[in-house]
Amino acid sequence: MTQDANRVAAKRINDHVELFHLDNPDSVLDVPRRDWEAFTTAVKSGAFDLETLNRQAQESLA
């Protein structure tokens, strides 16, 4: 994980968890609670990278 990963916060809301970057709280990633364990495992293993997700989101907006 990068130093930037420490700037991510999570908030549990009923059936999902919202992740957002503290520098950009308007960008929210919703993760269903049933997928939370698999999601955190993927992040810890390096299989899921928030930077890659951010880059893909920017490309889809362009």
Secondary structure, 3 states (H helix, E strand, C coil): CCHHHHHEEEEEECCEEEEEECCEEEEEEEEEHHHHHHHHHHHHHCCCCHHHHHHHHHHHHC
